[in-house]
């Protein structure tokens, strides 16, 4: 079966984006595959799990309502504490018009943020 090995994320400043996502996810930069390889690819540290993220320099702007986005799960951490941590790292809150008005009581709540490049992503988890 074919599997997704990495996600390429369009950014204007790959170094700024890399600094954010390294701290946000605890990822590390993959070593260049060959001399002159200047792609920034972040991946989980040795023994960690998760998908690699390649930062693809792009002139196109981030989409306000993207067709593809990342969903982050905070695990055992408190959702609001994790959102504050990500904001302190450079993420911005997004005024998202599609939060459910009457959420399912069993569903995890989520918050929509934008990374340092304006790319939207969701953070879901439980509130203390």
Backbone torsions as a table, in degrees:
resi	resn	phi	psi	omega
1	UNK	NA	135.9	177.5
2	UNK	-72.6	142.5	179.8
3	UNK	-129.2	154.5	175.1
4	UNK	-78.3	125.8	-178.6
5	UNK	-99.5	-29.2	176.2
6	UNK	-159.6	161.4	176.3
7	UNK	-114.1	132.8	175.9
8	UNK	-98.8	125.7	-175.9
9	UNK	-112.6	121.4	179.4
10	UNK	-71.6	130.5	-178.8
11	UNK	-142.6	158.2	175.0
12	UNK	-94.2	-32.7	-179.7
13	UNK	-123.4	95.1	-174.4
14	UNK	-65.9	-31.2	179.3
15	UNK	-70.3	-42.5	177.2
16	UNK	-64.1	-44.4	179.0
17	UNK	-62.7	-42.1	179.6
18	UNK	-61.8	-42.8	179.5
19	UNK	-60.7	-41.3	179.2
20	UNK	-65.1	-53.9	-174.0
21	UNK	-68.7	-30.5	174.8
22	UNK	-60.4	-46.8	-178.8
23	UNK	-74.0	-37.1	-178.3
24	UNK	-64.5	-42.0	-173.9
25	UNK	-106.7	-8.1	-175.1
26	UNK	72.6	23.0	-179.3
27	UNK	-81.5	165.1	177.1
28	UNK	-124.8	155.9	180.0
29	UNK	-78.0	130.1	176.8
30	UNK	-70.3	141.0	177.6
31	UNK	-64.3	147.4	177.0
32	UNK	-56.9	143.6	-179.0
33	UNK	-80.3	-23.8	-179.3
34	UNK	-157.2	161.8	-179.8
35	UNK	-60.9	131.4	-178.6
36	UNK	91.1	-4.9	178.0
37	UNK	-71.1	107.9	-176.9
38	UNK	-106.7	9.8	175.8
39	UNK	-66.7	136.1	172.9
40	UNK	-96.4	115.3	176.8
41	UNK	-121.5	126.1	179.2
42	UNK	-106.3	142.9	179.9
43	UNK	-145.5	162.3	177.5
44	UNK	-59.7	150.7	176.8
45	UNK	-64.2	162.8	-179.7
46	UNK	-48.9	129.5	179.6
47	UNK	86.4	-9.0	179.9
48	UNK	-86.1	170.6	178.5
49	UNK	-120.0	159.6	179.4
50	UNK	132.0	167.8	-177.6
51	UNK	-93.3	143.0	175.8
52	UNK	-69.1	151.6	177.6
53	UNK	-124.3	121.3	175.4
54	UNK	-98.1	134.9	-179.0
55	UNK	-100.5	106.4	-173.5
56	UNK	-99.1	113.2	-179.5
57	UNK	-64.1	128.0	-175.2
58	UNK	-140.3	142.5	176.8
59	UNK	-86.6	-13.5	-178.5
60	UNK	-77.5	144.2	-178.5
61	UNK	-74.7	158.1	174.9
62	UNK	-65.0	146.8	-179.4
63	UNK	-85.0	139.2	178.0
64	UNK	-66.0	-39.5	177.4
65	UNK	-126.4	79.8	-172.4
66	UNK	-66.8	149.2	176.8
67	UNK	-77.4	-25.7	178.6
68	UNK	-131.6	137.9	177.6
69	UNK	-152.4	167.1	177.0
70	UNK	-88.8	143.9	170.3
71	UNK	-116.3	121.3	178.2
72	UNK	-105.1	136.8	176.9
73	UNK	-109.1	125.8	-175.1
74	UNK	-78.4	-4.0	179.4
75	UNK	66.5	-125.2	-177.2
76	UNK	-88.8	-5.3	179.2
77	UNK	-72.9	158.7	175.1
78	UNK	-74.7	133.1	-177.5
79	UNK	-56.0	-49.4	-176.1
80	UNK	-66.2	-36.4	176.6
81	UNK	-64.9	-41.3	180.0
82	UNK	-67.9	-39.8	177.1
83	UNK	-60.1	-44.6	178.8
84	UNK	-62.2	-38.8	177.9
85	UNK	-62.6	-44.6	-179.5
86	UNK	-66.8	-37.6	176.4
87	UNK	-64.2	-40.5	178.4
88	UNK	-64.0	-26.3	178.4
89	UNK	-82.0	-10.5	178.3
90	UNK	126.6	-5.6	176.8
91	UNK	-69.0	158.8	176.9
92	UNK	-123.4	144.4	175.0
93	UNK	-70.5	144.7	179.6
94	UNK	-113.2	132.3	175.2
95	UNK	-76.8	89.7	-171.9
96	UNK	-92.6	116.5	-175.6
97	UNK	-78.6	-3.8	-173.0
98	UNK	-108.5	18.0	173.2
99	UNK	-61.5	140.3	-178.8
100	UNK	-64.5	134.9	178.9
101	UNK	-71.7	-33.5	-179.0
102	UNK	-132.2	76.5	-174.3
103	UNK	-64.3	149.2	175.2
104	UNK	-63.4	129.0	-177.2
105	UNK	-58.1	-25.9	-179.7
106	UNK	-89.3	-9.8	-177.7
107	UNK	-79.7	144.8	175.7
108	UNK	-72.2	134.2	174.3
109	UNK	-70.6	158.9	179.4
110	UNK	-142.3	160.8	178.7
111	UNK	-130.9	137.5	178.1
112	UNK	-97.7	128.1	177.8
113	UNK	-125.5	169.3	171.7
114	UNK	-123.0	140.1	177.8
115	UNK	-76.2	-174.1	-177.1
116	UNK	-64.3	-14.0	-179.8
117	UNK	-103.9	1.5	-179.8
118	UNK	90.2	-0.9	178.5
119	UNK	-70.8	125.9	-179.4
120	UNK	-74.8	145.1	172.5
121	UNK	-151.5	154.1	-179.5
122	UNK	-104.7	146.0	174.6
123	UNK	-123.6	121.1	-178.3
124	UNK	-122.3	154.6	179.2
125	UNK	170.2	-164.5	-179.4
126	UNK	-106.4	148.9	175.0
127	UNK	-98.7	140.8	-179.4
128	UNK	-67.7	NA	NA
